Amino acid sequence: MKAVVITAHNQSDLGFLASLFKRLGISSKVIDIEEIEDLGLSEMMKEVDRTKKVSRETIMKKLKAKS
């Protein structure tokens, strides 16, 4: 399955598009900015290089430096 992301300019356009999709039998869902950011983060996590490893010691040093 594929999806198309459409950004409406205003609430009126959003309502029109939702109505149009419903008439065409196309499922749709309105999402807020936080959900959009979550989708972007998810995509970035899928593309990250997982071949490099970081030691526990390095992680602990970074965490201690932030406190």
Backbone atoms as SQL, in Angstrom:
CREATE TABLE atoms (id INTEGER PRIMARY KEY, chain TEXT, resi INTEGER, resn TEXT, atom TEXT, x REAL, y REAL, z REAL);
INSERT INTO atoms VALUES
  (1, 'A', 1, 'MET', 'N', 0.841, -1.173, 0.000),
  (2, 'A', 1, 'MET', 'CA', 0.000, 0.000, 0.000),
  (3, 'A', 1, 'MET', 'C', 0.889, 1.240, 0.000),
  (4, 'A', 2, 'LYS', 'N', 0.471, 2.241, -0.703),
  (5, 'A', 2, 'LYS', 'CA', 1.177, 3.524, -0.758),
  (6, 'A', 2, 'LYS', 'C', 0.256, 4.602, -0.213),
  (7, 'A', 3, 'ALA', 'N', 0.834, 5.736, 0.140),
  (8, 'A', 3, 'ALA', 'CA', 0.053, 6.842, 0.694),
  (9, 'A', 3, 'ALA', 'C', 0.500, 8.150, 0.061),
  (10, 'A', 4, 'VAL', 'N', -0.388, 9.110, 0.084),
  (11, 'A', 4, 'VAL', 'CA', -0.101, 10.458, -0.389),
  (12, 'A', 4, 'VAL', 'C', -0.349, 11.399, 0.777),
  (13, 'A', 5, 'VAL', 'N', 0.589, 12.305, 1.020),
  (14, 'A', 5, 'VAL', 'CA', 0.423, 13.295, 2.083),
  (15, 'A', 5, 'VAL', 'C', 0.042, 14.613, 1.426),
  (16, 'A', 6, 'ILE', 'N', -1.056, 15.182, 1.887),
  (17, 'A', 6, 'ILE', 'CA', -1.552, 16.446, 1.344),
  (18, 'A', 6, 'ILE', 'C', -1.642, 17.445, 2.484),
  (19, 'A', 7, 'THR', 'N', -1.092, 18.633, 2.286),
  (20, 'A', 7, 'THR', 'CA', -1.167, 19.683, 3.296),
  (21, 'A', 7, 'THR', 'C', -2.189, 20.717, 2.848),
  (22, 'A', 8, 'ALA', 'N', -3.268, 20.829, 3.605),
  (23, 'A', 8, 'ALA', 'CA', -4.315, 21.799, 3.288),
  (24, 'A', 8, 'ALA', 'C', -3.897, 23.177, 3.799),
  (25, 'A', 9, 'HIS', 'N', -4.284, 24.209, 3.074),
  (26, 'A', 9, 'HIS', 'CA', -3.928, 25.577, 3.459),
  (27, 'A', 9, 'HIS', 'C', -4.779, 26.111, 4.598),
  (28, 'A', 10, 'ASN', 'N', -5.986, 25.580, 4.720),
  (29, 'A', 10, 'ASN', 'CA', -6.869, 26.055, 5.789),
  (30, 'A', 10, 'ASN', 'C', -7.893, 24.970, 6.130),
  (31, 'A', 11, 'GLN', 'N', -8.675, 25.217, 7.166),
  (32, 'A', 11, 'GLN', 'CA', -9.647, 24.237, 7.649),
  (33, 'A', 11, 'GLN', 'C', -10.721, 23.952, 6.594),
  (34, 'A', 12, 'SER', 'N', -11.090, 24.964, 5.843),
  (35, 'A', 12, 'SER', 'CA', -12.101, 24.803, 4.795),
  (36, 'A', 12, 'SER', 'C', -11.626, 23.817, 3.726),
  (37, 'A', 13, 'ASP', 'N', -10.384, 23.989, 3.276),
  (38, 'A', 13, 'ASP', 'CA', -9.811, 23.073, 2.280),
  (39, 'A', 13, 'ASP', 'C', -9.718, 21.662, 2.839),
  (40, 'A', 14, 'LEU', 'N', -9.357, 21.562, 4.104),
  (41, 'A', 14, 'LEU', 'CA', -9.242, 20.255, 4.749),
  (42, 'A', 14, 'LEU', 'C', -10.591, 19.541, 4.745),
  (43, 'A', 15, 'GLY', 'N', -11.642, 20.275, 5.085),
  (44, 'A', 15, 'GLY', 'CA', -12.985, 19.698, 5.069),
  (45, 'A', 15, 'GLY', 'C', -13.407, 19.267, 3.679),
  (46, 'A', 16, 'PHE', 'N', -13.096, 20.104, 2.688),
  (47, 'A', 16, 'PHE', 'CA', -13.428, 19.774, 1.304),
  (48, 'A', 16, 'PHE', 'C', -12.725, 18.496, 0.865),
  (49, 'A', 17, 'LEU', 'N', -11.433, 18.405, 1.157),
  (50, 'A', 17, 'LEU', 'CA', -10.668, 17.223, 0.754),
  (51, 'A', 17, 'LEU', 'C', -11.176, 15.963, 1.448),
  (52, 'A', 18, 'ALA', 'N', -11.468, 16.066, 2.743),
  (53, 'A', 18, 'ALA', 'CA', -11.983, 14.912, 3.486),
  (54, 'A', 18, 'ALA', 'C', -13.306, 14.451, 2.877),
  (55, 'A', 19, 'SER', 'N', -14.156, 15.403, 2.527),
  (56, 'A', 19, 'SER', 'CA', -15.448, 15.090, 1.911),
  (57, 'A', 19, 'SER', 'C', -15.254, 14.431, 0.546),
  (58, 'A', 20, 'LEU', 'N', -14.345, 14.966, -0.243),
  (59, 'A', 20, 'LEU', 'CA', -14.061, 14.417, -1.567),
  (60, 'A', 20, 'LEU', 'C', -13.550, 12.983, -1.466),
  (61, 'A', 21, 'PHE', 'N', -12.598, 12.752, -0.567),
  (62, 'A', 21, 'PHE', 'CA', -12.052, 11.406, -0.406),
  (63, 'A', 21, 'PHE', 'C', -13.128, 10.422, 0.023),
  (64, 'A', 22, 'LYS', 'N', -14.005, 10.862, 0.903),
  (65, 'A', 22, 'LYS', 'CA', -15.090, 9.998, 1.374),
  (66, 'A', 22, 'LYS', 'C', -16.005, 9.618, 0.205),
  (67, 'A', 23, 'ARG', 'N', -16.357, 10.597, -0.632),
  (68, 'A', 23, 'ARG', 'CA', -17.213, 10.330, -1.800),
  (69, 'A', 23, 'ARG', 'C', -16.552, 9.374, -2.782),
  (70, 'A', 24, 'LEU', 'N', -15.239, 9.481, -2.905),
  (71, 'A', 24, 'LEU', 'CA', -14.501, 8.618, -3.832),
  (72, 'A', 24, 'LEU', 'C', -14.196, 7.246, -3.240),
  (73, 'A', 25, 'GLY', 'N', -14.525, 7.067, -1.968),
  (74, 'A', 25, 'GLY', 'CA', -14.261, 5.783, -1.316),
  (75, 'A', 25, 'GLY', 'C', -12.806, 5.604, -0.931),
  (76, 'A', 26, 'ILE', 'N', -12.106, 6.712, -0.773),
  (77, 'A', 26, 'ILE', 'CA', -10.691, 6.682, -0.397),
  (78, 'A', 26, 'ILE', 'C', -10.588, 6.945, 1.098),
  (79, 'A', 27, 'SER', 'N', -9.943, 6.036, 1.805),
  (80, 'A', 27, 'SER', 'CA', -9.798, 6.251, 3.246),
  (81, 'A', 27, 'SER', 'C', -8.795, 7.372, 3.492),
  (82, 'A', 28, 'SER', 'N', -9.060, 8.167, 4.513),
  (83, 'A', 28, 'SER', 'CA', -8.163, 9.270, 4.844),
  (84, 'A', 28, 'SER', 'C', -8.155, 9.472, 6.348),
  (85, 'A', 29, 'LYS', 'N', -7.134, 10.161, 6.818),
  (86, 'A', 29, 'LYS', 'CA', -7.009, 10.448, 8.239),
  (87, 'A', 29, 'LYS', 'C', -6.341, 11.807, 8.387),
  (88, 'A', 30, 'VAL', 'N', -6.889, 12.632, 9.247),
  (89, 'A', 30, 'VAL', 'CA', -6.298, 13.936, 9.534),
  (90, 'A', 30, 'VAL', 'C', -5.321, 13.745, 10.686),
  (91, 'A', 31, 'ILE', 'N', -4.089, 14.225, 10.497),
  (92, 'A', 31, 'ILE', 'CA', -3.084, 14.105, 11.558),
  (93, 'A', 31, 'ILE', 'C', -2.579, 15.492, 11.934),
  (94, 'A', 32, 'ASP', 'N', -2.114, 15.616, 13.177),
  (95, 'A', 32, 'ASP', 'CA', -1.617, 16.912, 13.641),
  (96, 'A', 32, 'ASP', 'C', -0.102, 16.988, 13.467),
  (97, 'A', 33, 'ILE', 'N', 0.467, 18.119, 13.823),
  (98, 'A', 33, 'ILE', 'CA', 1.895, 18.372, 13.604),
  (99, 'A', 33, 'ILE', 'C', 2.779, 17.377, 14.349),
  (100, 'A', 34, 'GLU', 'N', 2.369, 16.962, 15.549),
  (101, 'A', 34, 'GLU', 'CA', 3.170, 15.999, 16.309),
  (102, 'A', 34, 'GLU', 'C', 3.246, 14.659, 15.588),
  (103, 'A', 35, 'GLU', 'N', 2.138, 14.232, 15.003),
  (104, 'A', 35, 'GLU', 'CA', 2.135, 12.972, 14.261),
  (105, 'A', 35, 'GLU', 'C', 2.985, 13.082, 12.996),
  (106, 'A', 36, 'ILE', 'N', 2.984, 14.242, 12.372),
  (107, 'A', 36, 'ILE', 'CA', 3.830, 14.462, 11.195),
  (108, 'A', 36, 'ILE', 'C', 5.303, 14.360, 11.592),
  (109, 'A', 37, 'GLU', 'N', 5.661, 14.974, 12.721),
  (110, 'A', 37, 'GLU', 'CA', 7.039, 14.908, 13.207),
  (111, 'A', 37, 'GLU', 'C', 7.421, 13.472, 13.545),
  (112, 'A', 38, 'ASP', 'N', 6.500, 12.720, 14.151),
  (113, 'A', 38, 'ASP', 'CA', 6.759, 11.318, 14.474),
  (114, 'A', 38, 'ASP', 'C', 7.036, 10.502, 13.213),
  (115, 'A', 39, 'LEU', 'N', 6.282, 10.770, 12.151),
  (116, 'A', 39, 'LEU', 'CA', 6.507, 10.071, 10.887),
  (117, 'A', 39, 'LEU', 'C', 7.892, 10.395, 10.327),
  (118, 'A', 40, 'GLY', 'N', 8.284, 11.663, 10.403),
  (119, 'A', 40, 'GLY', 'CA', 9.608, 12.064, 9.928),
  (120, 'A', 40, 'GLY', 'C', 10.716, 11.398, 10.720),
  (121, 'A', 41, 'LEU', 'N', 10.548, 11.360, 12.042),
  (122, 'A', 41, 'LEU', 'CA', 11.540, 10.711, 12.899),
  (123, 'A', 41, 'LEU', 'C', 11.627, 9.225, 12.581),
  (124, 'A', 42, 'SER', 'N', 10.490, 8.603, 12.359),
  (125, 'A', 42, 'SER', 'CA', 10.454, 7.187, 12.009),
  (126, 'A', 42, 'SER', 'C', 11.226, 6.923, 10.716),
  (127, 'A', 43, 'GLU', 'N', 11.044, 7.771, 9.723),
  (128, 'A', 43, 'GLU', 'CA', 11.761, 7.622, 8.457),
  (129, 'A', 43, 'GLU', 'C', 13.264, 7.787, 8.655),
  (130, 'A', 44, 'MET', 'N', 13.661, 8.765, 9.470),
  (131, 'A', 44, 'MET', 'CA', 15.087, 8.974, 9.739),
  (132, 'A', 44, 'MET', 'C', 15.680, 7.757, 10.437),
  (133, 'A', 45, 'MET', 'N', 14.935, 7.165, 11.362),
  (134, 'A', 45, 'MET', 'CA', 15.423, 5.998, 12.092),
  (135, 'A', 45, 'MET', 'C', 15.602, 4.802, 11.158),
  (136, 'A', 46, 'LYS', 'N', 14.762, 4.690, 10.140),
  (137, 'A', 46, 'LYS', 'CA', 14.882, 3.594, 9.175),
  (138, 'A', 46, 'LYS', 'C', 16.139, 3.742, 8.325),
  (139, 'A', 47, 'GLU', 'N', 16.563, 4.981, 8.084),
  (140, 'A', 47, 'GLU', 'CA', 17.684, 5.248, 7.189),
  (141, 'A', 47, 'GLU', 'C', 19.036, 5.324, 7.894),
  (142, 'A', 48, 'VAL', 'N', 19.051, 5.253, 9.215),
  (143, 'A', 48, 'VAL', 'CA', 20.285, 5.424, 9.969),
  (144, 'A', 48, 'VAL', 'C', 21.259, 4.264, 9.718),
  (145, 'A', 49, 'ASP', 'N', 22.541, 4.555, 9.796),
  (146, 'A', 49, 'ASP', 'CA', 23.583, 3.543, 9.630),
  (147, 'A', 49, 'ASP', 'C', 23.690, 2.733, 10.916),
  (148, 'A', 50, 'ARG', 'N', 23.324, 1.469, 10.851),
  (149, 'A', 50, 'ARG', 'CA', 23.339, 0.613, 12.043),
  (150, 'A', 50, 'ARG', 'C', 24.601, -0.244, 12.133),
  (151, 'A', 51, 'THR', 'N', 25.558, 0.006, 11.261),
  (152, 'A', 51, 'THR', 'CA', 26.770, -0.807, 11.280),
  (153, 'A', 51, 'THR', 'C', 27.763, -0.320, 12.324),
  (154, 'A', 52, 'LYS', 'N', 27.664, 0.941, 12.712),
  (155, 'A', 52, 'LYS', 'CA', 28.598, 1.486, 13.694),
  (156, 'A', 52, 'LYS', 'C', 28.087, 1.230, 15.100),
  (157, 'A', 53, 'LYS', 'N', 28.975, 0.847, 15.984),
  (158, 'A', 53, 'LYS', 'CA', 28.622, 0.562, 17.378),
  (159, 'A', 53, 'LYS', 'C', 29.278, 1.591, 18.288),
  (160, 'A', 54, 'VAL', 'N', 28.591, 1.913, 19.376),
  (161, 'A', 54, 'VAL', 'CA', 29.120, 2.832, 20.374),
  (162, 'A', 54, 'VAL', 'C', 29.205, 2.069, 21.682),
  (163, 'A', 55, 'SER', 'N', 30.327, 2.211, 22.375),
  (164, 'A', 55, 'SER', 'CA', 30.501, 1.479, 23.630),
  (165, 'A', 55, 'SER', 'C', 29.625, 2.059, 24.730),
  (166, 'A', 56, 'ARG', 'N', 29.323, 1.233, 25.706),
  (167, 'A', 56, 'ARG', 'CA', 28.530, 1.666, 26.862),
  (168, 'A', 56, 'ARG', 'C', 29.256, 2.799, 27.586),
  (169, 'A', 57, 'GLU', 'N', 30.562, 2.699, 27.669),
  (170, 'A', 57, 'GLU', 'CA', 31.380, 3.710, 28.344),
  (171, 'A', 57, 'GLU', 'C', 31.213, 5.085, 27.682),
  (172, 'A', 58, 'THR', 'N', 31.238, 5.128, 26.370),
  (173, 'A', 58, 'THR', 'CA', 31.068, 6.383, 25.640),
  (174, 'A', 58, 'THR', 'C', 29.693, 6.985, 25.908),
  (175, 'A', 59, 'ILE', 'N', 28.677, 6.144, 25.899),
  (176, 'A', 59, 'ILE', 'CA', 27.312, 6.618, 26.169),
  (177, 'A', 59, 'ILE', 'C', 27.215, 7.182, 27.578),
  (178, 'A', 60, 'MET', 'N', 27.779, 6.483, 28.555),
  (179, 'A', 60, 'MET', 'CA', 27.712, 6.936, 29.946),
  (180, 'A', 60, 'MET', 'C', 28.446, 8.263, 30.124),
  (181, 'A', 61, 'LYS', 'N', 29.577, 8.444, 29.450),
  (182, 'A', 61, 'LYS', 'CA', 30.312, 9.708, 29.526),
  (183, 'A', 61, 'LYS', 'C', 29.454, 10.856, 28.997),
  (184, 'A', 62, 'LYS', 'N', 28.782, 10.632, 27.880),
  (185, 'A', 62, 'LYS', 'CA', 27.921, 11.664, 27.294),
  (186, 'A', 62, 'LYS', 'C', 26.765, 12.004, 28.230),
  (187, 'A', 63, 'LEU', 'N', 26.168, 10.990, 28.831),
  (188, 'A', 63, 'LEU', 'CA', 25.049, 11.221, 29.744),
  (189, 'A', 63, 'LEU', 'C', 25.493, 11.977, 30.994),
  (190, 'A', 64, 'LYS', 'N', 26.657, 11.633, 31.521),
  (191, 'A', 64, 'LYS', 'CA', 27.166, 12.308, 32.719),
  (192, 'A', 64, 'LYS', 'C', 27.533, 13.758, 32.413),
  (193, 'A', 65, 'ALA', 'N', 28.022, 14.019, 31.220),
  (194, 'A', 65, 'ALA', 'CA', 28.408, 15.377, 30.834),
  (195, 'A', 65, 'ALA', 'C', 27.191, 16.297, 30.743),
  (196, 'A', 66, 'LYS', 'N', 26.030, 15.747, 30.437),
  (197, 'A', 66, 'LYS', 'CA', 24.810, 16.554, 30.307),
  (198, 'A', 66, 'LYS', 'C', 24.170, 16.853, 31.651),
  (199, 'A', 67, 'SER', 'N', 24.516, 16.112, 32.720),
  (200, 'A', 67, 'SER', 'CA', 23.873, 16.356, 34.018),
  (201, 'A', 67, 'SER', 'C', 24.507, 17.467, 34.791);
